[in-house]
Amino acid sequence: MTDYHLKTLALAIIIQAVQDYHKGSKIQSDLAKAFLESPDLEFWATPLNVSAPIIRENLNRLSGKLHKMTHSERERLCVQSN
């Protein structure tokens, strides 16, 4: 797996967790909350050079921005974090 692929996967996992947290069913939201509060978030945030505590602090704002991002904008985010 290349660095780019790892970053793409990490970003997709975090985006999905944030979206599930805000827009998922009760079970999805609870599972996403558990993920976002766990050390797993730190593991997946590391390849992106993003602070897990910052993600946690900005969940509401982040959800709106990530939801509006296009696929190419997400790819640019992965490249910029390189």
ZIJOMO-V291521 format. One record per pair of residues at least 24 apart in sequence whose C-alpha atoms are under 6 Angstrom apart, sorted by the first residue. I is the first residue (numbers start at 1). GAP is how many residues later the second one is. D is the distance in Angstrom with one decimal. If there is no record, write none. Layout:
I/GAP/D ; I/GAP/D
//
This chain:
7/40/5.8 ; 7/41/6.0 ; 7/71/5.7 ; 10/34/5.1 ; 18/45/5.8 ; 48/33/5.5
//
